[in-house]
Amino acid sequence: MNTAQGTHLELRPAAPDFTAAETASTGVDADPGKAVDVIVIGGGTGGYSTALRAAHLGLTVVLAERDKVGGTCLHRGCIPSKAMLHAAELVDGIAEARERWGVKATLDSVDWPALVATRDDIVTRNHKGVEAHLAHARVRVIRGSARLTGRRSVQVDGHGEFTARRGIVLATGSRPRTLPGLEPDGRRVVTSDDALFAPGLPRSVVVLGGGAIGVEYASFHRSMGAAVTLVEAAERIVPLEDVDVSRHLTRGLKKRGIDVQTGARMTDATLLDEGVRVTVRTSRGETRTLTAERLLVAVGRAPVTDGLDLPAAGLVADERGFVPPADWKRLETAVQGIHVVGDLLPPPSLGLAHASFAEGLLVAETLAGLSSQQVDYAAVPRVTYSSPQTAAVGLSEAEARARGHEVEVNTLPLTAVAKGMVHGQGGLVKVVADAGGGQVRGVHLVGPHVSEMISESQLIVGWDAEPADVARHVHAHPTLSEAVGEAFLTLAGRGLHQQ
């Protein structure tokens, strides 16, 4: 994504009628009543990918966004958080150099304003890249809150009413869930959306929620020197992943000094002048009182439909706030011509930016009259960018068995290959396949850089490969991905270093 945006940063349409940047900055709309082929409400990853693909297919597109194109992922989530996690990785590298490799390096300090400036520069350049893409594709971007006024019409504040000949796409995203009676103040109590923008680095943090977002923030703050307690109500962290992934990730976080409390619930929180006091009931029924400078609430996200006026188009959200499609092959709602992408979709959609890219392509191609492949959510990779990282695609062992598959499982420690020993962070490769050399159902990774290793496994699962199909391909030595090859060699009955 970054490279592609950077590549096209200087592209401009020849003699454009308008540009995305001009429309956003001036708010000018020459003809608010003009009909277009497609109206997209929301400019996050799902919305702008729909708009770009539809425009590339020759459709006229209006994209309404009340903030900035790019959405949560670009401005408050994926991109800035991974930039900060990269900085954290550099800090961890200094400690590893000193403690493991005899490189007498020390960390003088973290220049927080400089770190923030680099993060913001990365976000800004990505944002300009998205704007340039939209302008080059001749997508008409208008800034303002949009609401449905009918099955084919949308009113955008300050710009009038638009009508859609082909369809309307709802892509309004999500917001962090909060706790009743404990409103975020941006300093002592923060959500995942504003954690990166809170002032300075705290010396202590309680992270409430052990999903991917909570784990990433716990990892970041620990790298930056904070005392961190991670509290998760489920019996294990990243509870949607394979149990062995949870186990190894927990071990890795604890090794780094993070206090991981699973099966634990926060029962009370009190704001202090310079922090917060949290009461937690542990899995053993004990009561613990934790005092920290910051409480980071990462208990999930909720769909955003307020102000959208769904009933005006004959739509209703479900009890969880999602707008479910009536047809998952087209991501089309019960109202013909109104489609949904991104965080408004209920499971099995994953609420992940890369899944919403695929959803946007599907909907755009559907609106253009093309036949498009339904999104296979089981083949969409899931990544946690903590230290250690996790990455997975397909079914966990428990899910595969629950669906009636008789499976064969192979687990290989990353330290079974030389490059894993070099990194020295532990980890694993776990493969779940049908018994007797059958179809691979899932691949699960824990360890350094596994976010960059998962693509191979995505193809393995997505193409219904069998272990023997993978085993005949040679992996480079020494690499971490060699461990994936070794795991499949063993399942195919050709074990080399693993017998």
N, C-alpha and C positions, 0 to 999 in steps of 0.2 A: 504494500500500500504506500509506504513512504517513498520508495524509489520511483514508483509510477507517477505519483503526484509531483515529485521533484522533476521528473523528466519532462512533464508537460507544463511546468510552471510558467514558461514564457509564451505558450501558445495562445493565440487570440483568434477569434473567428474573423473571417474577412468581411468587412463592412457589416458589423452586427447591428441589429435593431436596438439591442440593449445588451448589457452584461449583468451578470449576477451581482458583481460588486457595486455597479452603479445603482441598481434597483435597491439593494440593501441600504446604501448610504443616503440616497435621496428620498426614498419612499415614493417615487413618482410612478404612477400607473396611468398610462395614456388612455386605456380603454377598459375600465373595470368590468364591463358587461360582456366582453368578448368570450365566445365559446372556444374551448380547446379540447384536445382529445383526452388528456389525462390531467386530473388534479391530484397532487400529492400533499397531504397534510402532515407536516413533520419532516425536518431535514436532517435527521440522524442517519446512521448507517443504512437502515432499511429504506428510509425515504429517499435519500439522495441516490442510492444504487438503483432504485426503481426509476427515478427520474432520468438518470443517465442512460440506462439501457433502453427505456422507452424512446428517448430522444434519438439515440443511435439507430433505432429502428424506424425513424421517420415520423414519429408522433409528436404533436405539439404538446408541451408540458408546462404547467404552472406548479411551482413548488412553494407552498406557504410555510414559513418558519417564524415563530415569534421571538426566537433568540438568534443563535448562530448556526449555520449549516455545519454539520459534523456531529451535533448532538452530544449526549453524555459521554460517549466513548472518546471522542476527540478532545473535549474541553474539560471534563471532570473525571473521566474514568480510564479506559484502556491506555491511551497514549501518555497522559501525564503520569499516571501511576507506574507504568513500565519504565518511563524515563527515570523516575525516582528510584525504582528498584534496581536499575542499572547502576546508579550512583551508589546504592547500598552494596551492590556486588563488588564495586571497586574498593569500598571501605573494608569489606570482608577479606578481599584479596591482600590488603596490607597486613591484616592480622595473620593470615595464612602464611604469607611470605616470612614473617618474623618467627612465628611459632613452629612452622613445619619445615621450612626450607633454609633457615639460617640467614635469610636476608634481613639485616638489621634495620628494618624500616619502622617508622613510628608515624602515627597520625597526630598531627599538630592540632587541628581543629577542623570543623566543617563550617565553611562560609555559607550560611543558609541563604542570604540574598543572592550570592553567585549561583548556587545550586538551583534556586527558583528561577533565576534569569535564563539559565540554560534550558530548563524544563519548558518555560513559557515560549522560548524561541522555537523549540521543536514543535510545540502546539501551534504557534502562529504560522510557521512554514507549512505545516500540514493543512491548516485552515485555508491558507491562500491557495494551496494546491487544489483543494476541493472546489473552492470558488472558481478557479481557473478552468477546471474540468467542466463544471456546470455551464460556465459562460461559453466555452468552446463548443459544447453540445447544444447551445442555444436553448437551454432550460431557463424559463422565466422565473426567477426567484423573487418573491415578495416577502417583506417582513411584516408580520402581524399575526394576531391570534385568529384562528379560523374555526368556523362552526358550520355544521351541516344545516342546510335550509330545505333540503329535499333529497330525493334519491339520485339526483344528478346535479345538485347545486351546492355551492359553498360560499359563505360570506366571510370575507377577510377584513378585519378592522382597518379602516382607513383606505381600503382599496375597492370596496364594493363587492358585488356578487359575480361569481364565475360559474359557468356551466360546463359539464364534462360530456363529450360525445361518446367516449369509450368507457370511462369509469373513474371512480374516486378511490384513492388508496389511503388508508388510515395508518399512520406511522408515528404516533405521538409519544411513543417511548414509555419510560417508567421513572419513578422517583424512589429514593430510599424509604423503607418503612421505618417509622419511629415508634417509640414506646409511649403509651398513654401517661400523661402527667410528667413526662421528662422531655421537654422540648429542647432541641439542640440550640446552643448559644454561639456556636462557632469557635469556642475557646476551651471550655471545660467539657462540654458534651458535643460531640461532632458525629456526623454521618459520613458514609463513604464518599458522598459527593463533595463535602467541604473539608474532609480531613487533610487533604493536600494543601489547603489554603488557610489552615489555622496558623496562628502566629508562632513561628519558631519551632524548635524541637523539644518536646517534653522529656523530662527525666524518667517518667513512669506513665504507663498506659494500661488500662483494662480494655481489652477488645471483646465485645459481646457478639458472638456469632462465629462459628468455626467453619463456615463455608469458604469458598475460594477467596472472596473479597476479604473476609476477616483474617484468614491465614496470611494473605499477602501483606496486609497492613501490620499484622503482628511481626512478620518477618522483617519488614522495612524498619520499623521502630527499634527492633532489637539490634539490627545492624548499625543503627545510628546511636547506640549506647543506652537506650531506654530499658528500664525494667518492665517486662511485659507479662501480663497474665491473660491467657486466652480462655474464654468461657463459652462452652458449647452445651446446649441442652440435650442434644442427641448423645448416644453412647460412644460416638467417635466423631472426629473432625472429618471434613469433606465427606459427609455421610452418604452422598449419592454415588461415590466412587467405590471401587472394589475394596473389600475389607483389608486386603494386604497393602493397598496403597495408603489407606488411612493409618495402618499400623506403622509402616515405614516412615511416613511423613511425621507422625507424632514422635517417633524416636528421633528423627533428625531435628525437629524443633526443640525438643527437650535437651538434646545434646548441645544446642546453642544457648541454653539457659532460659528458654521460654517456659513459663509455668502453664501447662496445658491442663485445663479442668474440663473433663467431659461428663455427661450425665449431670450437669450442674445448671442451676437456674439462679438468675439474679432476683432477689426478693425485695430489694429496696435500694434506692440511690439518693444520696443527699448532696446537694451542691455546697461546696465550701468556698471560701474567698479565693483560694488558689488551686482549686481542684475539685475532686468529687470523692465521696465515700460510698462504697458499694458493698452490699451484703449479698453473699452467695450461699446457697444451700448446695452442698456437694453431693456426689453420687452416694456417699456413705451416710447421708443424712446429717452431716455436720454443718454448722454455720460458720462461715468465714467472713471477716470484715477486711476489705481491701481499700486502701487509700492511694489515689493516683492523681497526677496532674490532669489527666485526660481520660474520658470514657468515650470510646469509639464504638458506635452502634452500627453493626453490620448484620442485621437480622433479616435481610432480604429486600426485595424491591417490589413496588406495587405499580400496576399499569396506570397511565395518566389518561383519563377520559373527561376530566372536568372541563366544562366550557365547550365540549365538542357537540353537545346536543344530539346525541344518538337517536332519541325518539323522533326527531324531525325527519329522519330518513327511514324510520321503521325498524331501528335497531335497538337492542338492549344488551348491556353488559351482563356477564354471568355474576354469580355471587362473590367471586373473587376479584371482579373488576375487569376480567379479560373480555375481549370481543371475539368469540369463537367463530371459526369458519364453518360453513355448512359443507364446503367441499375443500378438503385438504389438498387435493391435486391441483386446485387453482387458487387456493387461499382466498376463496370468495365467500362472503357472508351469506346469510339467508336472503339478503337483498341483492338481487342480481346487479352486477356492475360495481359493487362496493367490496374492495379487497382489503386485507389486513396483513401487515408485515411487522416483524420486530417484537418488542416487548408487550404489545397488546395481545399477542397470541398465547393461548394456554399451552401447557405441555401436551404433546411431546416436543413442541418448540422449546429451545434451550435458553432463550434470553441472552444469546451470545452475539457479538457484533458480526463474526464471520458467518453465523447462521443467517443473520438478517440480510447480509449481502446476497446469499443464495436465494432467500425468499424474495428479495427485490427483483432479481433477475427473472425468477419464475413468474411473478405477477406482471412485470413489464412485457414479457414474451406472450403471456396469456392475453393481455390487452391488445397486443399487436396481431393476434390471431394465429400465433405460432403454437406448435405442440411442444411443451416443455416438460422436463423430467421432474416429478415430485421430489421434494427435498427428503432425503433419507437421513433422519436425525440420528439414527444409530451410527451412521458413518461420519458424523461431524465430530472432529476432535475437541476434547475438553482439556483445558490447561490451567494449572495454578502456578503463578510465576513467583513463588516463594523460594526460599533457600532451605532445603532442597525443593526443586520443582516437581510437579506431577504432570503427567500427560496421559490421556487415555482415549481410545476410540472403540466403539462397539459395546458389547454386553460384558458386565462383570460376571464372575463365576456364579454368584448367587442368582443373578438375573437369567443366565443361560439355563441353569438347572430348573429354575421356576417356570421357564417356558417349555420345559419338557425335553431339553437337549441332553443327551448323554455325552458328557464332555470329558476331554483329557486336558490336564493343566500342566504347564511347565513353568517353573519359576527359577530365574537365573540371577544371582547377585551381580550387580555391575562390577564389583571387585573381582569377579571371575575372569575379567579381561584386563589386560595390562593398562589400558587407558583409564579404566575405572580406578585402578590402584593409584595412578598418577594423580587423579583428582582427589581421591581419598575422602569422598563424602558419602560412601555407601550407595544405597539405592538398589533397584531391581528392575528386571524385565519379567512380566508375567503374560503368558499367552494362554488363551482359552479357546480350544478348538473341539469340534465334534470328534468323538472317539473313533479310533481306527483310521486316523489320517484324514478326517473329514474337514469341512469348511471351518475357517478361522472365525470365531464369534466375537473375540475382543482381544485387545492388546493394551497393557497397562504398564506405565513406566514411572519410576521415581528416581530422582538423582539430578546431577548437574546437567544443564542444557537439554533436558529431555523435551522441552518445548520445541526445539529445533529438530528433534529426532522423530516426532510423531507422524510426519507426513508419509513416510514409507508405510507405516502401519495403517494409515488412513486408506491408502490404495489397496493394501492387503485385504482389509475388511470390506471396503467398498466394492472390490472386484470379486468377492466371494472366493478368495484364494484358499488353497490348502497348504499345510506346512511343506509338503514336497515341492510346491510351486516356488516357495520362497527359498528353500534350501539349495536349489540349484544355482542361485545367484550369489556371486562372491562379494563379500563385504570387505572394505579396505581395512588394513591392519597397520598400526593400532589406532582404533577409533572407539568411541563409546557406542556407536551404532553397530559395531561388531557384535555386541552383546545380543542385539536383536537377532542377527543372523545365527549366532550360536544357539539361541533358544529354539529357533525353528529347525536347525539341524538336528537337535536332539529329538524333537517331536517327530521328525521325519525318519528317525531311526538311523541317523548318520552322525551321532554325537562325536564331537572332537575333544574339546577340553572338559565338557560336561558329559558324564557317563550316566 
